[in-house]
Amino acid sequence: MPQILCTIEDFIAISSVLCPEVIEVKGHNFISEFYQSNLEEFEEQFNGDRKQIEQFINTWSLGDFFLEDYTDSVENKNSVSNLVKF
């Protein structure tokens, strides 16, 4: 099996995707990075359906994650290859 080498930057990027900080607000669970203190707005929009509210707020794409948090690792083919192997 080939050895996979990651920089600290790579490790931090991967860990924030795989183990995000989760917060609890009024019995709902949200990824802290996405919650904007606007629960009442979504309770109204989704008629209080907790599952739909959590899914809507916590949904995001990996592409958006890497585009918004641009680092040199995005351009590094080895880093991207290691992420895919991980």
Distance bins in CASP14 RR format, pairs under 12 A and 6 or more apart:
PFRMAT RR
TARGET T0000
AUTHOR 0000-0000-0000
RMODE 2
METHOD distances of the structure
MODEL  1
1 85 0 0 0 0 1 0 0 0 0 0 0
2 78 0 0 0 0 0 1 0 0 0 0 0
2 81 0 0 0 0 0 1 0 0 0 0 0
2 82 0 0 0 0 0 1 0 0 0 0 0
2 85 0 0 0 0 1 0 0 0 0 0 0
3 78 0 0 0 0 0 1 0 0 0 0 0
3 82 0 0 0 0 0 1 0 0 0 0 0
3 85 0 0 0 0 0 1 0 0 0 0 0
4 10 0 0 0 0 1 0 0 0 0 0 0
4 11 0 0 0 0 0 1 0 0 0 0 0
4 14 0 0 0 0 0 1 0 0 0 0 0
4 78 0 0 0 0 1 0 0 0 0 0 0
4 79 0 0 0 0 0 1 0 0 0 0 0
4 81 0 0 0 0 1 0 0 0 0 0 0
4 82 1 0 1 0 0 0 0 0 0 0 0
4 83 0 0 0 0 1 0 0 0 0 0 0
4 84 0 0 0 0 0 1 0 0 0 0 0
4 85 1 0 1 0 0 0 0 0 0 0 0
4 86 1 0 0 1 0 0 0 0 0 0 0
5 11 0 0 0 0 0 1 0 0 0 0 0
5 76 0 0 0 0 0 1 0 0 0 0 0
5 78 1 0 0 1 0 0 0 0 0 0 0
5 79 0 0 0 0 1 0 0 0 0 0 0
5 81 0 0 0 0 0 1 0 0 0 0 0
5 82 1 0 0 1 0 0 0 0 0 0 0
5 85 0 0 0 0 0 1 0 0 0 0 0
5 86 0 0 0 0 0 1 0 0 0 0 0
6 12 0 0 0 0 1 0 0 0 0 0 0
6 13 0 0 0 0 1 0 0 0 0 0 0
6 14 1 0 0 1 0 0 0 0 0 0 0
6 15 0 0 0 0 0 1 0 0 0 0 0
6 73 0 0 0 0 1 0 0 0 0 0 0
6 76 0 0 0 0 0 1 0 0 0 0 0
6 78 0 0 0 0 1 0 0 0 0 0 0
6 79 1 0 0 1 0 0 0 0 0 0 0
6 80 0 0 0 0 0 1 0 0 0 0 0
6 81 0 0 0 0 0 1 0 0 0 0 0
6 82 1 0 1 0 0 0 0 0 0 0 0
6 83 0 0 0 0 1 0 0 0 0 0 0
6 85 0 0 0 0 0 1 0 0 0 0 0
6 86 0 0 0 0 1 0 0 0 0 0 0
7 13 0 0 0 0 1 0 0 0 0 0 0
7 14 0 0 0 0 0 1 0 0 0 0 0
7 71 0 0 0 0 1 0 0 0 0 0 0
7 72 0 0 0 0 1 0 0 0 0 0 0
7 73 1 0 0 1 0 0 0 0 0 0 0
7 76 0 0 0 0 1 0 0 0 0 0 0
7 78 0 0 0 0 1 0 0 0 0 0 0
7 79 1 0 0 1 0 0 0 0 0 0 0
7 82 0 0 0 0 1 0 0 0 0 0 0
7 83 0 0 0 0 0 1 0 0 0 0 0
8 14 0 0 0 0 0 1 0 0 0 0 0
8 15 0 0 0 0 0 1 0 0 0 0 0
8 71 0 0 0 0 0 1 0 0 0 0 0
8 73 0 0 0 0 0 1 0 0 0 0 0
8 79 0 0 0 0 0 1 0 0 0 0 0
9 15 0 0 0 0 0 1 0 0 0 0 0
9 16 0 0 0 0 0 1 0 0 0 0 0
9 69 0 0 0 0 0 1 0 0 0 0 0
9 70 0 0 0 0 0 1 0 0 0 0 0
9 71 1 0 1 0 0 0 0 0 0 0 0
9 72 1 0 0 1 0 0 0 0 0 0 0
9 73 1 0 1 0 0 0 0 0 0 0 0
9 74 0 0 0 0 0 1 0 0 0 0 0
9 76 0 0 0 0 1 0 0 0 0 0 0
9 79 0 0 0 0 1 0 0 0 0 0 0
9 82 0 0 0 0 0 1 0 0 0 0 0
9 83 0 0 0 0 0 1 0 0 0 0 0
10 16 0 0 0 0 0 1 0 0 0 0 0
10 17 0 0 0 0 0 1 0 0 0 0 0
10 66 0 0 0 0 0 1 0 0 0 0 0
10 71 0 0 0 0 1 0 0 0 0 0 0
10 72 0 0 0 0 0 1 0 0 0 0 0
10 73 1 0 1 0 0 0 0 0 0 0 0
10 74 0 0 0 0 0 1 0 0 0 0 0
10 76 0 0 0 0 1 0 0 0 0 0 0
10 78 0 0 0 0 1 0 0 0 0 0 0
10 79 1 0 1 0 0 0 0 0 0 0 0
10 80 0 0 0 0 1 0 0 0 0 0 0
10 81 0 0 0 0 0 1 0 0 0 0 0
10 82 1 0 0 1 0 0 0 0 0 0 0
10 83 1 0 0 1 0 0 0 0 0 0 0
10 84 0 0 0 0 0 1 0 0 0 0 0
10 85 0 0 0 0 0 1 0 0 0 0 0
10 86 0 0 0 0 1 0 0 0 0 0 0
11 17 0 0 0 0 0 1 0 0 0 0 0
11 18 0 0 0 0 0 1 0 0 0 0 0
11 19 0 0 0 0 0 1 0 0 0 0 0
11 71 0 0 0 0 0 1 0 0 0 0 0
11 73 0 0 0 0 0 1 0 0 0 0 0
11 79 0 0 0 0 0 1 0 0 0 0 0
11 82 0 0 0 0 1 0 0 0 0 0 0
11 83 0 0 0 0 0 1 0 0 0 0 0
11 86 0 0 0 0 1 0 0 0 0 0 0
12 18 0 0 0 0 0 1 0 0 0 0 0
12 19 0 0 0 0 0 1 0 0 0 0 0
12 69 0 0 0 0 1 0 0 0 0 0 0
12 71 0 0 0 0 1 0 0 0 0 0 0
12 73 0 0 0 0 1 0 0 0 0 0 0
12 79 0 0 0 0 0 1 0 0 0 0 0
13 19 0 0 0 0 0 1 0 0 0 0 0
13 20 0 0 0 0 0 1 0 0 0 0 0
13 62 0 0 0 0 0 1 0 0 0 0 0
13 63 0 0 0 0 0 1 0 0 0 0 0
13 65 0 0 0 0 1 0 0 0 0 0 0
13 66 1 0 0 1 0 0 0 0 0 0 0
13 68 0 0 0 0 0 1 0 0 0 0 0
13 69 1 0 0 1 0 0 0 0 0 0 0
13 70 0 0 0 0 0 1 0 0 0 0 0
13 71 1 0 0 1 0 0 0 0 0 0 0
13 72 0 0 0 0 0 1 0 0 0 0 0
13 73 1 0 0 1 0 0 0 0 0 0 0
13 74 0 0 0 0 1 0 0 0 0 0 0
13 76 0 0 0 0 0 1 0 0 0 0 0
13 79 0 0 0 0 1 0 0 0 0 0 0
13 80 0 0 0 0 0 1 0 0 0 0 0
13 82 0 0 0 0 0 1 0 0 0 0 0
13 83 1 0 0 1 0 0 0 0 0 0 0
13 86 0 0 0 0 0 1 0 0 0 0 0
14 20 0 0 0 0 0 1 0 0 0 0 0
14 62 0 0 0 0 0 1 0 0 0 0 0
14 65 0 0 0 0 0 1 0 0 0 0 0
14 66 0 0 0 0 0 1 0 0 0 0 0
14 69 0 0 0 0 0 1 0 0 0 0 0
14 71 0 0 0 0 0 1 0 0 0 0 0
14 73 0 0 0 0 1 0 0 0 0 0 0
14 79 0 0 0 0 1 0 0 0 0 0 0
14 80 0 0 0 0 0 1 0 0 0 0 0
14 82 0 0 0 0 1 0 0 0 0 0 0
14 83 1 0 0 1 0 0 0 0 0 0 0
14 84 0 0 0 0 0 1 0 0 0 0 0
14 85 0 0 0 0 0 1 0 0 0 0 0
14 86 1 0 0 1 0 0 0 0 0 0 0
15 21 0 0 0 0 0 1 0 0 0 0 0
15 83 0 0 0 0 0 1 0 0 0 0 0
15 86 0 0 0 0 0 1 0 0 0 0 0
16 31 0 0 0 0 1 0 0 0 0 0 0
16 32 0 0 0 0 0 1 0 0 0 0 0
16 33 0 0 0 0 1 0 0 0 0 0 0
16 60 0 0 0 0 0 1 0 0 0 0 0
16 62 0 0 0 0 0 1 0 0 0 0 0
16 65 0 0 0 0 1 0 0 0 0 0 0
16 66 0 0 0 0 0 1 0 0 0 0 0
16 68 0 0 0 0 0 1 0 0 0 0 0
16 69 0 0 0 0 1 0 0 0 0 0 0
16 71 0 0 0 0 0 1 0 0 0 0 0
17 31 0 0 0 0 0 1 0 0 0 0 0
17 33 0 0 0 0 0 1 0 0 0 0 0
17 60 0 0 0 0 1 0 0 0 0 0 0
17 61 0 0 0 0 0 1 0 0 0 0 0
17 62 1 0 0 1 0 0 0 0 0 0 0
17 63 0 0 0 0 0 1 0 0 0 0 0
17 64 0 0 0 0 0 1 0 0 0 0 0
17 65 1 0 0 1 0 0 0 0 0 0 0
17 66 0 0 0 0 1 0 0 0 0 0 0
17 69 0 0 0 0 1 0 0 0 0 0 0
17 83 0 0 0 0 1 0 0 0 0 0 0
17 86 0 0 0 0 1 0 0 0 0 0 0
18 31 0 0 0 0 0 1 0 0 0 0 0
18 62 0 0 0 0 0 1 0 0 0 0 0
18 65 0 0 0 0 0 1 0 0 0 0 0
18 83 0 0 0 0 0 1 0 0 0 0 0
18 86 0 0 0 0 1 0 0 0 0 0 0
19 31 0 0 0 0 0 1 0 0 0 0 0
20 29 0 0 0 0 0 1 0 0 0 0 0
20 30 0 0 0 0 1 0 0 0 0 0 0
20 31 1 0 1 0 0 0 0 0 0 0 0
20 32 1 0 0 1 0 0 0 0 0 0 0
20 33 1 0 0 1 0 0 0 0 0 0 0
20 34 0 0 0 0 1 0 0 0 0 0 0
20 35 0 0 0 0 0 1 0 0 0 0 0
20 58 0 0 0 0 1 0 0 0 0 0 0
20 60 0 0 0 0 1 0 0 0 0 0 0
20 65 0 0 0 0 1 0 0 0 0 0 0
21 29 0 0 0 0 0 1 0 0 0 0 0
21 30 0 0 0 0 1 0 0 0 0 0 0
21 31 1 0 0 1 0 0 0 0 0 0 0
21 32 1 0 1 0 0 0 0 0 0 0 0
21 33 1 0 0 1 0 0 0 0 0 0 0
21 34 0 0 0 0 0 1 0 0 0 0 0
21 35 0 0 0 0 0 1 0 0 0 0 0
21 58 0 0 0 0 0 1 0 0 0 0 0
22 28 0 0 0 0 0 1 0 0 0 0 0
22 29 1 0 1 0 0 0 0 0 0 0 0
22 30 1 0 0 1 0 0 0 0 0 0 0
22 31 1 0 0 1 0 0 0 0 0 0 0
22 32 1 0 0 1 0 0 0 0 0 0 0
22 33 0 0 0 0 0 1 0 0 0 0 0
22 34 0 0 0 0 0 1 0 0 0 0 0
22 35 0 0 0 0 1 0 0 0 0 0 0
22 54 0 0 0 0 0 1 0 0 0 0 0
22 57 0 0 0 0 0 1 0 0 0 0 0
22 58 0 0 0 0 1 0 0 0 0 0 0
23 29 1 0 0 1 0 0 0 0 0 0 0
23 30 1 0 1 0 0 0 0 0 0 0 0
23 31 1 0 0 1 0 0 0 0 0 0 0
23 32 1 0 1 0 0 0 0 0 0 0 0
23 33 0 0 0 0 1 0 0 0 0 0 0
23 34 0 0 0 0 1 0 0 0 0 0 0
23 35 1 0 0 1 0 0 0 0 0 0 0
23 36 0 0 0 0 0 1 0 0 0 0 0
23 37 0 0 0 0 0 1 0 0 0 0 0
23 39 0 0 0 0 0 1 0 0 0 0 0
23 54 0 0 0 0 0 1 0 0 0 0 0
23 57 0 0 0 0 0 1 0 0 0 0 0
23 58 0 0 0 0 0 1 0 0 0 0 0
24 30 1 0 0 1 0 0 0 0 0 0 0
24 31 0 0 0 0 0 1 0 0 0 0 0
24 32 0 0 0 0 0 1 0 0 0 0 0
24 35 0 0 0 0 0 1 0 0 0 0 0
24 39 0 0 0 0 0 1 0 0 0 0 0
24 50 0 0 0 0 0 1 0 0 0 0 0
24 54 0 0 0 0 0 1 0 0 0 0 0
25 31 0 0 0 0 0 1 0 0 0 0 0
25 32 0 0 0 0 1 0 0 0 0 0 0
25 34 0 0 0 0 0 1 0 0 0 0 0
25 35 1 0 0 1 0 0 0 0 0 0 0
25 36 0 0 0 0 0 1 0 0 0 0 0
25 37 0 0 0 0 1 0 0 0 0 0 0
25 38 0 0 0 0 0 1 0 0 0 0 0
25 39 1 0 1 0 0 0 0 0 0 0 0
25 40 0 0 0 0 0 1 0 0 0 0 0
25 42 0 0 0 0 0 1 0 0 0 0 0
25 43 0 0 0 0 0 1 0 0 0 0 0
25 50 0 0 0 0 0 1 0 0 0 0 0
25 53 0 0 0 0 0 1 0 0 0 0 0
25 54 0 0 0 0 0 1 0 0 0 0 0
25 57 0 0 0 0 1 0 0 0 0 0 0
25 58 0 0 0 0 0 1 0 0 0 0 0
26 35 0 0 0 0 0 1 0 0 0 0 0
26 37 0 0 0 0 0 1 0 0 0 0 0
26 39 1 0 0 1 0 0 0 0 0 0 0
26 40 0 0 0 0 1 0 0 0 0 0 0
26 42 0 0 0 0 0 1 0 0 0 0 0
26 43 0 0 0 0 1 0 0 0 0 0 0
26 48 0 0 0 0 0 1 0 0 0 0 0
26 50 0 0 0 0 1 0 0 0 0 0 0
26 53 0 0 0 0 1 0 0 0 0 0 0
26 54 0 0 0 0 0 1 0 0 0 0 0
27 39 0 0 0 0 1 0 0 0 0 0 0
27 43 0 0 0 0 0 1 0 0 0 0 0
27 48 0 0 0 0 0 1 0 0 0 0 0
27 50 1 0 0 1 0 0 0 0 0 0 0
27 53 0 0 0 0 0 1 0 0 0 0 0
27 54 0 0 0 0 1 0 0 0 0 0 0
28 34 0 0 0 0 0 1 0 0 0 0 0
28 35 0 0 0 0 1 0 0 0 0 0 0
28 38 0 0 0 0 0 1 0 0 0 0 0
28 39 1 0 0 1 0 0 0 0 0 0 0
28 40 0 0 0 0 0 1 0 0 0 0 0
28 42 0 0 0 0 1 0 0 0 0 0 0
28 43 0 0 0 0 1 0 0 0 0 0 0
28 46 0 0 0 0 0 1 0 0 0 0 0
28 48 0 0 0 0 1 0 0 0 0 0 0
28 49 0 0 0 0 0 1 0 0 0 0 0
28 50 1 0 1 0 0 0 0 0 0 0 0
28 51 0 0 0 0 1 0 0 0 0 0 0
28 52 0 0 0 0 0 1 0 0 0 0 0
28 53 1 0 0 1 0 0 0 0 0 0 0
28 54 1 0 1 0 0 0 0 0 0 0 0
28 55 0 0 0 0 0 1 0 0 0 0 0
28 56 0 0 0 0 0 1 0 0 0 0 0
28 57 0 0 0 0 1 0 0 0 0 0 0
28 58 0 0 0 0 1 0 0 0 0 0 0
29 35 0 0 0 0 1 0 0 0 0 0 0
29 39 0 0 0 0 0 1 0 0 0 0 0
29 50 0 0 0 0 1 0 0 0 0 0 0
29 51 0 0 0 0 0 1 0 0 0 0 0
29 53 0 0 0 0 0 1 0 0 0 0 0
29 54 1 0 0 1 0 0 0 0 0 0 0
29 55 0 0 0 0 0 1 0 0 0 0 0
29 57 0 0 0 0 1 0 0 0 0 0 0
29 58 1 0 0 1 0 0 0 0 0 0 0
30 36 0 0 0 0 1 0 0 0 0 0 0
30 37 0 0 0 0 0 1 0 0 0 0 0
30 38 0 0 0 0 0 1 0 0 0 0 0
30 39 0 0 0 0 1 0 0 0 0 0 0
30 42 0 0 0 0 0 1 0 0 0 0 0
30 50 0 0 0 0 0 1 0 0 0 0 0
30 53 0 0 0 0 1 0 0 0 0 0 0
30 54 1 0 0 1 0 0 0 0 0 0 0
30 55 0 0 0 0 0 1 0 0 0 0 0
30 56 0 0 0 0 0 1 0 0 0 0 0
30 57 1 0 1 0 0 0 0 0 0 0 0
30 58 1 0 0 1 0 0 0 0 0 0 0
30 59 0 0 0 0 0 1 0 0 0 0 0
30 60 0 0 0 0 0 1 0 0 0 0 0
31 54 0 0 0 0 1 0 0 0 0 0 0
31 55 0 0 0 0 0 1 0 0 0 0 0
31 56 0 0 0 0 0 1 0 0 0 0 0
31 57 1 0 0 1 0 0 0 0 0 0 0
31 58 1 0 1 0 0 0 0 0 0 0 0
31 59 0 0 0 0 1 0 0 0 0 0 0
31 60 1 0 0 1 0 0 0 0 0 0 0
31 65 0 0 0 0 0 1 0 0 0 0 0
32 57 0 0 0 0 0 1 0 0 0 0 0
32 58 0 0 0 0 0 1 0 0 0 0 0
33 57 0 0 0 0 0 1 0 0 0 0 0
33 58 0 0 0 0 1 0 0 0 0 0 0
33 60 0 0 0 0 1 0 0 0 0 0 0
33 64 0 0 0 0 0 1 0 0 0 0 0
33 65 0 0 0 0 1 0 0 0 0 0 0
33 68 0 0 0 0 1 0 0 0 0 0 0
33 69 0 0 0 0 1 0 0 0 0 0 0
34 42 0 0 0 0 0 1 0 0 0 0 0
34 53 0 0 0 0 0 1 0 0 0 0 0
34 54 0 0 0 0 0 1 0 0 0 0 0
34 55 0 0 0 0 0 1 0 0 0 0 0
34 56 0 0 0 0 1 0 0 0 0 0 0
34 57 1 0 1 0 0 0 0 0 0 0 0
34 58 1 0 0 1 0 0 0 0 0 0 0
34 59 0 0 0 0 1 0 0 0 0 0 0
34 60 1 0 0 1 0 0 0 0 0 0 0
34 64 0 0 0 0 0 1 0 0 0 0 0
34 65 0 0 0 0 0 1 0 0 0 0 0
34 68 0 0 0 0 0 1 0 0 0 0 0
35 41 0 0 0 0 0 1 0 0 0 0 0
35 42 0 0 0 0 0 1 0 0 0 0 0
35 53 0 0 0 0 0 1 0 0 0 0 0
35 54 0 0 0 0 0 1 0 0 0 0 0
35 56 0 0 0 0 0 1 0 0 0 0 0
35 57 1 0 0 1 0 0 0 0 0 0 0
35 58 0 0 0 0 1 0 0 0 0 0 0
36 42 0 0 0 0 1 0 0 0 0 0 0
36 56 0 0 0 0 0 1 0 0 0 0 0
36 57 0 0 0 0 1 0 0 0 0 0 0
37 57 0 0 0 0 0 1 0 0 0 0 0
38 44 0 0 0 0 0 1 0 0 0 0 0
38 45 0 0 0 0 1 0 0 0 0 0 0
38 53 0 0 0 0 0 1 0 0 0 0 0
38 56 0 0 0 0 0 1 0 0 0 0 0
38 57 0 0 0 0 1 0 0 0 0 0 0
39 45 0 0 0 0 0 1 0 0 0 0 0
39 46 0 0 0 0 0 1 0 0 0 0 0
39 48 0 0 0 0 1 0 0 0 0 0 0
39 50 0 0 0 0 0 1 0 0 0 0 0
39 53 1 0 0 1 0 0 0 0 0 0 0
39 54 0 0 0 0 0 1 0 0 0 0 0
39 56 0 0 0 0 0 1 0 0 0 0 0
39 57 0 0 0 0 1 0 0 0 0 0 0
40 46 0 0 0 0 0 1 0 0 0 0 0
40 48 0 0 0 0 0 1 0 0 0 0 0
40 53 0 0 0 0 0 1 0 0 0 0 0
41 48 0 0 0 0 0 1 0 0 0 0 0
41 53 0 0 0 0 1 0 0 0 0 0 0
41 56 0 0 0 0 0 1 0 0 0 0 0
41 57 0 0 0 0 0 1 0 0 0 0 0
42 48 0 0 0 0 1 0 0 0 0 0 0
42 49 0 0 0 0 1 0 0 0 0 0 0
42 50 0 0 0 0 1 0 0 0 0 0 0
42 51 0 0 0 0 0 1 0 0 0 0 0
42 52 0 0 0 0 1 0 0 0 0 0 0
42 53 1 0 1 0 0 0 0 0 0 0 0
42 54 0 0 0 0 1 0 0 0 0 0 0
42 55 0 0 0 0 0 1 0 0 0 0 0
42 56 1 0 0 1 0 0 0 0 0 0 0
42 57 1 0 0 1 0 0 0 0 0 0 0
42 58 0 0 0 0 0 1 0 0 0 0 0
43 49 0 0 0 0 1 0 0 0 0 0 0
43 50 0 0 0 0 1 0 0 0 0 0 0
43 52 0 0 0 0 0 1 0 0 0 0 0
43 53 1 0 0 1 0 0 0 0 0 0 0
43 54 0 0 0 0 0 1 0 0 0 0 0
43 56 0 0 0 0 0 1 0 0 0 0 0
43 57 0 0 0 0 0 1 0 0 0 0 0
44 53 0 0 0 0 0 1 0 0 0 0 0
45 52 0 0 0 0 1 0 0 0 0 0 0
45 53 0 0 0 0 1 0 0 0 0 0 0
45 56 0 0 0 0 1 0 0 0 0 0 0
45 57 0 0 0 0 0 1 0 0 0 0 0
46 52 1 0 1 0 0 0 0 0 0 0 0
46 53 1 0 1 0 0 0 0 0 0 0 0
46 54 0 0 0 0 1 0 0 0 0 0 0
46 55 0 0 0 0 1 0 0 0 0 0 0
46 56 1 0 0 1 0 0 0 0 0 0 0
46 57 0 0 0 0 0 1 0 0 0 0 0
47 53 0 0 0 0 1 0 0 0 0 0 0
48 54 0 0 0 0 0 1 0 0 0 0 0
48 56 0 0 0 0 0 1 0 0 0 0 0
49 55 0 0 0 0 1 0 0 0 0 0 0
49 56 0 0 0 0 1 0 0 0 0 0 0
50 56 0 0 0 0 0 1 0 0 0 0 0
50 57 0 0 0 0 0 1 0 0 0 0 0
50 58 0 0 0 0 0 1 0 0 0 0 0
51 57 0 0 0 0 0 1 0 0 0 0 0
51 58 0 0 0 0 0 1 0 0 0 0 0
52 58 0 0 0 0 0 1 0 0 0 0 0
52 59 0 0 0 0 0 1 0 0 0 0 0
53 59 0 0 0 0 0 1 0 0 0 0 0
59 65 0 0 0 0 0 1 0 0 0 0 0
60 66 0 0 0 0 0 1 0 0 0 0 0
60 67 0 0 0 0 0 1 0 0 0 0 0
60 68 0 0 0 0 1 0 0 0 0 0 0
60 69 0 0 0 0 0 1 0 0 0 0 0
61 67 0 0 0 0 1 0 0 0 0 0 0
61 68 0 0 0 0 0 1 0 0 0 0 0
62 68 0 0 0 0 0 1 0 0 0 0 0
62 69 0 0 0 0 0 1 0 0 0 0 0
62 74 0 0 0 0 0 1 0 0 0 0 0
62 80 0 0 0 0 0 1 0 0 0 0 0
62 83 0 0 0 0 1 0 0 0 0 0 0
62 84 0 0 0 0 0 1 0 0 0 0 0
63 69 0 0 0 0 1 0 0 0 0 0 0
63 70 0 0 0 0 0 1 0 0 0 0 0
63 74 0 0 0 0 1 0 0 0 0 0 0
63 80 0 0 0 0 0 1 0 0 0 0 0
63 83 0 0 0 0 0 1 0 0 0 0 0
64 70 0 0 0 0 0 1 0 0 0 0 0
65 71 0 0 0 0 0 1 0 0 0 0 0
65 74 0 0 0 0 0 1 0 0 0 0 0
65 83 0 0 0 0 0 1 0 0 0 0 0
66 72 0 0 0 0 0 1 0 0 0 0 0
66 73 0 0 0 0 1 0 0 0 0 0 0
66 74 1 0 1 0 0 0 0 0 0 0 0
66 75 0 0 0 0 0 1 0 0 0 0 0
66 76 0 0 0 0 0 1 0 0 0 0 0
66 79 0 0 0 0 0 1 0 0 0 0 0
66 80 0 0 0 0 1 0 0 0 0 0 0
66 83 0 0 0 0 1 0 0 0 0 0 0
67 74 0 0 0 0 1 0 0 0 0 0 0
68 74 0 0 0 0 0 1 0 0 0 0 0
71 79 0 0 0 0 1 0 0 0 0 0 0
71 80 0 0 0 0 0 1 0 0 0 0 0
71 83 0 0 0 0 0 1 0 0 0 0 0
72 78 0 0 0 0 0 1 0 0 0 0 0
72 79 0 0 0 0 1 0 0 0 0 0 0
72 80 0 0 0 0 0 1 0 0 0 0 0
73 79 1 0 1 0 0 0 0 0 0 0 0
73 80 1 0 0 1 0 0 0 0 0 0 0
73 81 0 0 0 0 0 1 0 0 0 0 0
73 82 0 0 0 0 1 0 0 0 0 0 0
73 83 0 0 0 0 1 0 0 0 0 0 0
74 80 1 0 0 1 0 0 0 0 0 0 0
74 83 0 0 0 0 1 0 0 0 0 0 0
76 82 0 0 0 0 1 0 0 0 0 0 0
76 83 0 0 0 0 0 1 0 0 0 0 0
77 83 0 0 0 0 0 1 0 0 0 0 0
77 84 0 0 0 0 0 1 0 0 0 0 0
78 84 0 0 0 0 0 1 0 0 0 0 0
78 85 0 0 0 0 0 1 0 0 0 0 0
79 85 0 0 0 0 0 1 0 0 0 0 0
79 86 0 0 0 0 0 1 0 0 0 0 0
80 86 0 0 0 0 0 1 0 0 0 0 0
END
